[in-house]
């Protein structure tokens, strides 16, 4: 953005709603930016959230799509933590799925780039490096430019590429041997269970601390605690 003279327009989530989307605030931000002479081009949506650890609901995703459709804004959906959902009753919903299920005119008019990575989830757990992105409703020219840019770059390392293949096509019943499936499922469940337990531990530990609160870590690998300062401390700091 800096190289091309772009301007960052930060938008904020609502902590009281477990870091849910502030729809009126987002609409005001878009309107104000246009009044200030800026034209919003894209919005980055991280789901599950980094650094907030929330898992976005369908309603918030639909609102983002509606805003982007009315304002001609491209959606950059960072969905690399989609396997990291810990809270019971919560589930990851892809922006692509919501876009297509909303039907027309959204399905064929809203520009979307969705991204996933093996460095998160189960296989990588921040170790391996490899990923992919999907484009929807971009012009042929834009897709050709992306293809050209990727063609002149170095590819990811071999272990990363193998891990991506495993991520998008895990062992299947009837294709792999029962022993292979048993080993894979056991290891995957152990890794996920460990991350889920650490998420609960981190939430509980933060909320047991004095002057600190933290919303429940629903997904991803992060907690976003709030430190509460006393009035005396704030007054002393001002002085």
N, C-alpha and C positions, 0 to 999 in steps of 0.2 A: 504493500500500500504506500509505503514511504517513497519508493522509487518512482511510482506513477502518480504521486501527488494526492494519494487518497487520504481520507479522514476517518478515523475510528469513531464509531458512534456506540458507546457501551450501553447496553440495556440491562435492567436489573430484575432479578427474580424475587418472589415474596417469601421471606423466611417463615412467616407465620402460617403459610400454606405449604410447608415442607418444600420450600424453594420452587413453588409453582409459578407459572407464567403470570406476569402482571400485564394483562391484555390492554387495559386503558393506557398504562404507562408506555407500552410499546407503540401504540397508535399515536400518542402525543409526541413521542420521540421522532417518529417518521415525519409527522406534520411539521414539527419545529425545525428539523433538519432541512426540509424543503423551503421553509420560510427564511432560513439562514443561507440559502443559496446552494445547498448540497442536494444531490440526487442519490438516495440509497440504492446500492446495486446488489448487495447480497447480505444475507443473515447467516451467522454460524449458530447451529443448534447442536448442543452436545447432549446426547441421551443414550444411556444413563449419564448423569451429570458429573462433570469435572470442573471445579473442585467440590461441588455441593453434595454429590452422592445420591441425588434424587432420581427417581424413575418417572419420566413424564407420562401423563395420562393422555388418552385419545383426544379429549376435549381441547387441551392445550395445543396439541399437534394440528388439529383442525383449524384452530384460530390462527396459528402461524401461516398455514396454507392460504387462508382467506385474505389475510393482510398482504401476503406476498403476491397473490393474484391481483388484488386491486391496485397495488403499487408497482407491479412489474419487477419484483425483487427475486433474485435467485436464492434458493435454499441450499446451504452447504451443511449436510447432516453428518456430523461426526458420531458414528454409532459403534465405535470400537469396543465399548464395554457391554455390548448387547448380551453376552453370556453371563455377565456379572450382576445378577439380580438376586437379592437375598431375602427381601421382605415377603412374607406369606401373603398371597392374594395379589401381588404385583407381578406384572409381566412386561417384557419389552415389546413395544409395537413399533415397527419400522415406519419411517416417514413415507417411504415408497408405497407401502401397503395402504396407509391412510389416504395418500394422494389418489390412488387408483380407486379405492372404495368410495371416495367422495363423488366420483363420477364427473361428468362435464359441468362447467367448462374447465374445472381444475385439472382433471387427469391429463388433458392434452395441451394445457397452456402454461402451467406452472413449471419453471425450470428447477431441476433438482440434481444435485450431485451428492450421492450417499457414499460413505467411506467405512471400511472395516479393516481391521488389522489383527494379525496373529500375535502381536506383541502383548495383547491383553487376553481376556478370556481364559480358557483352560490350557490350551497347548503352549502358549508362549509365556504367560504370567510375567510380562515385561522383559523377557529374555530374548527370544527369537525376533527377527525383523523381517516383515513381509506383509503385504496387504493388497487391497484393490479398491477401486472406486467405480461406481456406476453412474452414468449420466442419463437424464430423462428430459426430453423436450428441448434439448439444446439444438441450435442451428447446425447444419452440416459444416459450415465454416468453423464454428467453435470446436466441434468434435475433431475436425481435421487438424486444427492447431494443437489440441491436446495430444492427438496421436503422434504428431510430428515431435512435440516436446519430449514425450516419453521414449520415442524411438532413438533419440540421440543421447539418452542418459544410460548410465550403467544399470544393469538389472540388480535385483536383490541377490543375496548369496544363496547357494544351493539349499542349505538346511531351511532357510526362511521360505523358499519356494515350496519345498516339500511340506512344510508345516501348514502353509496356506491351503494346499491341496487337501490335506487332512482336515482342516477346519471346515471347508466347504463341502467335503465329501467324506464324513467319518465312516468307520466300519459299519457295515449293514448286515442285518440278519439274512441269512441265506447266501451271502456272498463271501464273507469271512468265516473262518472256523469258529465254533462255539468257544474254544479256548482263547482265541484272539479277542473276541468280543468281551469275554469275562475279564481279561487283563486290562483292556482299554477302559471298560466301564468302572472297574475297581479303582484304577488310577485317577480317572476323571472325577469320580465322586469324592475321592480323598482330597484332591486339590480344591474342588469347589467347596467341600465341607469345611476345609481349613480357612478359606477366605470368608465364608459366611460366619464362622465362629469369631474370627478376628473383627469383622464388622460389628457384631453384637458387643464384643468386648470393648471396642473403641467407643461406641456410643454410650455404653454403661459407664465406662471409666471417666469420660468427659463430664457426664452429668452428675457424677459423684464428687467432682472437684468443686471447691468453693468458688463462687463468682464466675462459673463457666456453665453454659448450656450448649447443647448440640442436638440438632434435629436427628431423627433416626437415619442411619445410613442404609438406604434402600438398595443401592447398587454401586457399580464402579469400584473404585479402590480408595475412596476419600471420605473424610469427615470434615465438616466446616463449622467449627465451634465459635461461639460468641463469648467474648470476655466482658463481664459487667464490672465497670469501675464504680466505686462509691462516689457520692457527691463531694466528700472531703478530698478524695484523690483528684478529681477533676478540677476542683477549686484550687488546690495546691499547684496543679500543673499549669493552670492559667496564670497564677501568680509568679 
